[in-house]
């Protein structure tokens, strides 16, 4: 039987109060009504309600202001809040509400809410969740959406879970898991949780190098290719709050007047319904426009208080839809995901496991027209993912093009995605750039001149080590392993060979054996910088970022000119959201590279020359917003 509840109803009209007051009083609940304009926060605090019901006409207005004030109040944010609105899309925006309903009010659903609130559940404080509690959720999210939560993004998962548990007044994590999986009517709770797990940092014209490649090469090529049928199809997969597809629309309007009478369709999809609602609205804050030129801002936005509203001409060019890359069917006619000329999926695949990435990329290749283009994030690469694309390098940007031949070998399988010393962000830039540098011949020669295994025994130890490291940098991991083993047969305690073997083991995910190699190397030479780099990489891969930084610092104490220690430190500071230290480490990387010989290949960088690496780091520095 329900306990008596003190319910405070806030609405701009009397409709909601009239609808609720009678039958709530019949159920022996105490009801107080107030209009949004006359509601005083201190009155609400004094009344100590068990439930607040808030009527809201739309996103903007007094109702939303009341919602924000309740949510930010030290005491009132602990009171369960049910929102009733005319705008159904707000359900995935107001994710701290106990429940959300559209008008007319569903009394049966309200009755379920009151039954759940009738107990004396306490508001759960934010706390760290045990790994054993998170395991079931990780599996559920992986199965449902393909999202993979490891140690490095654990806090995102914890924060999302705690917000929904607190909003729903669940007594425990297992109770919330049961609500997600075993409650027949949980009001689309999974998509509400995903709304807290998948919104990423984005802005208009965020990737300068990609923008230049599109302007100077990709779009002109597509215009030439599609001139006969005058159509252009673009898909932004994982569009978040819409900055990416709208940037593309503005780019076309601004730079390609010859497309004025073309049939241009830009599809933008995401699994985050809250983000999609914001995208459709087209209302952005200053931060989203921070990298946009003032002239474009003035032409394509209207100022609304402290926000910027996108003009209708741009909004009409983009269609926003929900689509789950893991579970939904594509390419398909019903969702317009076929015959795509240009596909963007930037910083989305990093949340998936390798096999899921391979399946999605295979479907992308089917969605693209022959020789269509695919842009991925700087931290993403096709390495060990697919052989159905060829890589291009234009204007300091790497991107991919579907191969022309109709039948190509299937996606690479049965291989472990190499977590090389140089992160994938840099790995994805190297090969095409190397072909354009003065050291191209030297690199090609090093690939063809690597020794046959039957000739290894005749090599001296120093040459064996250099060959093994060259093979590693050129991703010939099997050959590198044989070379390091051969060297260890000649010199079982060679510390550099032990580090090389440890790197290969770490790349395979065998961290325990890699640690053994590292410990043996340090025992043989406790002043070897490479050994501490290996230890830092192992900790880095495991998500133990602060400890990894300590090891990278040890490398720099021993050798201040060790380029990769500076660069990897910058990467870790970035993941820890320490922008100042990231900037400092990137600058140190540049200074060290500038003092390196022109034709040098940077050790443990994946075969990058000094010149290529310098260009990459300078490009990353240029993309960091200046205060």
N, C-alpha and C positions, 0 to 999 in steps of 0.2 A: 504494500500500500504506500502511496506517495506521502512524503512529509510535506507539511505546509511550507510554502516558499514565499518570500517577499520579492515581488516582481515589479520592476520599474520600466514603464513603457515610454519611449521617447519618439515622437513623430511630428512632422510638420502639419499633418492633417489629423482629423479625429477618427479617420476610417480604421486605422490599426487598433486604436484603443477600444473603439466600439466593438470591433470584431473579437477582441480578446477578453475584455473585462467580464462580460457576462459568464461565459463558460469557465473561465479561470476561477472566478469567485465560487461558482457551483462546485468546483473541485477543491474548495476551501483554501485557495491561495489568496494572498493579499496583493492587490494591484493598485499602483499609483501611476498616473498619466501626466505627461508634460510635453510641451512642444519643444523642438530643438532650439529655437531662439530664446526660450525662457528657462532652459535647463541650466542650473548652477551646479558646478562641480562640488562645492562644499555641501550643498543640499543632498547630493547623491551620496557623498561620504557619510554624512550624518544618518541617512536612512538605512545604511548597511544592507543593501539588497542582496538576495541570493542569485538573482538573474536580472540582466538588463536586456530589453528588447528594443532595438533601434531601427526605426523606419528611415530609409534612405532612397531618395528619388533617383540619384545618378552619382557618378564619381565625384563631381565637383559640387560644392554647396555646404550648407550647415550640417547636414547629416555626416558627411565625410569628416568635417572638422571635429564634430563630437566624437567620432570613432577614433581619430588620432589622439585626441585629448584623453579619452578613456584608456587607450592602449599605452600611453606614456605616463599615466598617473601611478604613483608608487603603490597605492592601495587598490584603486579601481581596476587596474589591469588584471587583478586576480579574480575579478567577478566574471562569471561566464556571460558571454555576449552573443545574442542571436540577432543577426541582421536580416531585415526584410526589405527588398528593393525591387524596383521596376527593371533594373538593369541586370540581366542574368549573368553577364560576363564578369561582374564584380565578385562572383563566388570564388574565382581563382586569384583575386587580388587581395581579398581580406582573409588572409590565411591564419590570423590569430583569433578569429571568431569561433565560438563554440559550434554554431551552425549558421547556415545561410539559406534563406528561402526567397523565392520570387512571389510577387503578388499574383493572384489572391493567396492568402495564407493557407497552408496545408495543415489542418488541425491534427490529423493523425500523426504527421511528422513532428509537430509541436508536442504532442502527447508523449512520443518516444523520448524527446529531449527532456521533458519534465521528469519522466521516470528515471532517466539516467542521472539527473541532477538531485534526485530526492535523497540520495545517500549523503553521508558527511565526508566526501572526498576532499582532501587538502590540495592546495595549489603546490605542484612539485617544483622545487627550486632547480635551477640549471645546474647540472653536475656532469662529471665525466662518466661515461657508460663503460661497463666491463666488456672486454673483447668477446667473451662467451655470449653476452647478450646481443652483440651486434652481428654475430655470424649468421643467424637466421635471416636477418634483414638484408645482409649482403647477398645471400643466395636468392632471396625473393626479388630484389631489385635487379640482379643480374638476369634472372629468368624473365622478368616482366618487361624490362626496358633495355637490357644489355649494359646498363651502367655498372662499372666495376669500381668498387671502393677499396682501396688499399691503405697502407699506413699513412701515405702522404696526404690523402684527402679524407682521412677519418673524421677530422673535426667538422667538415661540411656535413657529413652524415649525422654526426652526433647533434649538431645544432638544429638540423632539420627535424630530426626525430623528437627532440625535446620541445620544439615549438609546437608541433602537432599534439604531442602528449599533453602539454599544458593547455592548449586551446580546447581539447576535448575532455579535459579533467580525468584522464586515465590514471589509474593508481600505479601502473607499472609498465615497463617495456613489453613484457609478455602479453599483458592485457591489450596493448595497442596492436601487437602482432596478430592476436586473435581477431581483433576488430577488422584489420586489413584483410585477413584470409578466410575467416570463418563466419563473419556476419553477413547475411544475405543482402541487407540493405545498409551499406555504409556510405552512401551518397558520394560515390566517386572519390573516395579517400586517397587512393593510390595517386591519382593525378594531382591532388592537393599536396601530397608529400613531395612529388617530383617537382612541383612549383618552387619548393624551397631548396632543391638539390641541384638544379641545372641552370639557373640564371648566371651568366658569366659577364665579366667586364667587357664592355664594347663601347664604340663611339663611331661617329661618322668619319669616313675616310681614314680608318685606323691604320691600314697597311699601305704606307707610301710606296714601297717598292712594287707591290701588287698593282696599285693604282696606275703607276707609270707603265708597267707591262701591259695592262689592259688598254690604256690609251694609245700606246705606241705600236703595239703588235697584235694582241689577241682580237680586240674588237674590229680593227681595220681588216684583219684576215677574215673574220666572220661576215663582215659587210660584203667583202668581195665574194666569199663563198656562197652567200645567200641572196645575192643580187637578183637572181632570176625569180625567186618566189617571194622575196621581200618579207620574210618572217624571221623573228629572233626569239628563241626560248631560253630563259635563264631560270635557274633554280638555286635558291639559298637554303640549304639543308642545315637546320640548327640555327635559325635566324635570330633567336633570342628576342629582344625588344624592337627589332626592325631596322637598326641603324645600317646594317650591311645591305639589304635589298634596296632601301631608300637611297643609299649612297650610289648604288649602281644606276638607279633611275635618274638621279640628278646628273650623274656623269654622262649618260646618254643624251639627256636634254641639253646639257651645256656644251658638249663637244662634238656631237654628230647630228647636225641639222638635217643631213640627207636622210635620216631615219624618220622624219616627221610623219610620213604617211605609211610607214611600215606597220605590220601587225607584230607588236612587241608585247610579250607576256612575261612577267617576272613572278614566279611562284616562290613563296617563302613559307617554310614549315618548321615546326618545333613540337616538342612534347610538353612544353610548359605553357599551360593555358593562360596563366597570369601574364606571362611575357607576351603572348599573342594578343591579349586584350590591349596591353599598352601599345603594342606595335600598330594595331588598327587605329587607335586613337591618334597617333602621330604627334603626341605632346612630349617634349623633351626638355630636360634641364640643361644648364650651362655646361655641365661636365660632359654630356654626350656630344656637344658641339665644339669641344675644346680644340680639336685639330682641324676644324673647318675654316676656310678663308672667310673673312668678314663679308666680302662681296657675295659669296654664295649664301651665306646666312641671311643677308638682306633680301636676296632674290627669292629664296625658297622657304622662308619662315616668316610668320607673323608673331610679334611679341604679345604674350598674354600673361600679364603680371610678371612673375619671375620665370616663366616658361616660354618655350618657342613651339608654335604650332605649325606643322608642315602644311604647305599649300595643297589644295585639292588636286591640282594637275599631277603632282608627284604621287600622292596617295592612290589615285586611280590606276596607276601603272602596276601596282603590287597587289597580289592576292595572297592572303594569309590563311593557312590551313593547319590543322593538327595532323602530324604524321610521326609515327614511331619507327625509326630506322631499323630497329631490331625486330619488331613483330608485324608491322603493317606491310601490305603488298605493294611493291613497286618494282619496276616501272609498270604503270597501268593507266588506261585512258581515263578512268573515273576521277583520278586525283592529279591528272595532267603532269605526270612524272616521266613521260616518254618523249623521245625526239628532242632531247635537251641539247642546246648548243654550248652552254656555258654553265658549269655546276660549281657551286661553292660549298665546301664543307670544312670550315676552318675552326680548329680547336674544339672539335666535337669527338673525333675518333679517339682522342687521348683518354676518354673515360671508358673505353671498351677494351676487352681482352683481345688477344691477337686473332683467334679464330673468328670472333664476331666481326672484327675489322675486315678480315678477308671476305667474309660473306657480304658485308655491306659494300665494299669496294667492287666486288664482282657484280652486284646489282647496279652500282653506279655505271659500270662499263656498259651494261645493257641499256641503261636509261639514256646514255649519251648517243648522239648521232655519230656516224663514222667521222673520226678526227675532231670530235668535240673536246672541249677543254675542261679540266678539273683543277681547281685551286684548293690547296689544303693549308693548314696552319704552319707556321715556321717550325713548330715542334713536332711535326708529323712527316712521315716519309713512306714511300712505297717499298722500302727495303724489306725483303722477305714477306711482302704482302701480295703483290700482283705483278705479273709480267705483261699485262695487257695495255700498259701505258708507256709512252716515251716521255722523258723529262726534257723540259726546255729551260733555258736561262735567258732572261731578258731584263734589262734595267735593274740588276741586282736581285731579281726575284726568280724563284724556282716554281714551276707549275708543270702540270702533266697534260698530255694529249692522248686520247684514245688512238691506238694503233690502227692503221688503215686496213690491214689485212683482216678479213672476216673471221678467220679461225686462228686463234693463238693458243699457246699452251695455257692450261688452267693455272689458277693461283698457286703460288708456292705452298707446299704443305709439308708437314713433318719436320720443319725446321724451327729452331728457337729464335725468336726475334732478338738479335744481338743488341744488348744494352751496352754499347761501346763506351769507351772512355769519353769521347766527344758526344754530347747529347744529340738526339735526332734533329734538333733545330738546325745545328750546323751540318750534320751529316747530309741533310736533304739539299744542301747547297753546293756540295763539293765537286761532283764529277763533271757536270757541264761546264762549270767555271774553270776547272783545271784544263779543259781542252782549249781554253782561250788564253792561257797564261804562258809566259816564256818557258816554264818548266814542263810543258806538256810532253815534249819528247822524252825528258828524263823520267817522268812518271810512267809513260808507256813502256820505256825500256825496262824499268824496274819490275813491271808486271810480267814481261816476257822473259826476263833474265833470271827469275827466281829459280833456285837450284832444284834439280830432280832429286828425289829422296835417295836414289842409289849413289849419288855423288856426294852426299852430305858428309860421309865419314872422312872425306879428304879435306874438308874445310877446317880452318882454325876456329877456335871458340869465339873470338871477336866477330869473325865474319858470319858464323852461325847465328849469333845474337842479332846482328844487323839484318840478316835475311829473315829471321823469325819475326822481328819487329816490323819489317816492311810488309811481310805477308799479313800480319795482323792489321796493319793500317789499311791494307787494300782488301780487307774482309775475306782473305783466303784462310779461314780459321782452321780448317783441317790441316793445311800445309804448315801453318804457324805452329800448331800443336806438335806435329811431328818434328819440326825443327827444334823447338824448346826441349822436347823429350830427348832428342839426340844430344843436345848440348848438356843436359843433365846426366846423360850416360857418361859423357866425357868428364864432366865436373859436377858431381852430385850436390855440391854445396854452393854452386854459383848463384849468388843472391839475385842478380838481374834475371836469370833464367827462371828462378822460383817466382819472381814477380810476374814474368810473362805468363807462366803456367797459371798463376792465380788469376790474372786478368781473364784468361780464357774460361776458367771455371766460373768466375763471377758472371761472365756474359751468358753462361748456360743456366744461371740461377743457383749454382752449387756454392753457396756462400760459406758453408762450413769448411769444405775442403780448400776454398780460396783463402780463408783465414789461416789455415794451417800453413799454406805456402807463404803467406805474408809473415807469419810469426817466425818461420824458419829463415826467411830472408833477413828480417830484422836481427835475429840472433847471430847471423853471419856478418851483418854490417848494419849496425844501428844508426849509421849516418847516411843511409841510402835514401834519397828523396823519393824515388819511384816506389819504394815499399810503403811509405806513408800515404802516397797518392792512392795506391791500391786499397789500403785500409779505409781511406776516405770514400773511395768509390763504392765499396761494399756497404758502408753505413749510409751513403747517399741513396743507393738502390733500395735499401730497406726502409727508407723514410726517416732515418735518425739524423735529421739535418744538422742540429746543433753539434752533435758529436762528429759529423763529417767535416764541419768547418774547422774544428780543432785539428784534425789530421791534415787538412789542406794548409793550415797555418804552419804546421810542422815542416811541410814541404818547403814553404817559403822561407822559413828560418834557415833551413839548410841550403836552399838555392833560390835567392830572390828573383832569379831570371826564369824560373820554371813557369812557362806560359800557361799551361793547362791548369795549374793550381790557382792562378789568378782567375781564369775564366770559369772554372767550376765553382769557385767561391761566389762569383757573381750570380751564377745560376741558382745556387742554394739561397743566397740572400733574396733573390727574386721570389722563390717559392715561400720564403718566410715573410714576404711582403715588407721587407726592409729596403725601401727604394734608395735611400741615401747610401747604404753600404753596397748595394748592387751597382750603383753608379760609380762609386769609388773603385770597386774591383774591376769593372769594365775599363775604366780609365787606366788603371795599373796594367791591364792586359795590353792596351794600345801602346803605352809607354815601353813595355817590355818588348813587344813585337817591333817597334820602331828601332830598337837597339839590336835587333837580330839581323844576321846576314840576309841579303835579298833573296838568295836562292835556297834558303834553308827550308826543309820540311819540318814541321813542328811535331815533336814526339808525342805519341798518344792522342793525336788529333784526328786520326782517320785519314792520314795522308795529305793533309792540307799544307800548301806552301805558305810561307810567311806572308806573301802578298795577298793571297785569297783570304787567309784568316784575318788579316788586318782590315780588309774591306768588309768582312762579315761583322766584326766587332764595331767598326765605325758605323755601320748601318744600324746596329742595335742601339748604339748610343744616340743616334739621330732620332730614333723612334720613342725615346724616353721624353715625356713632357717636361719642359723646363718650368720651374716655379717663378 
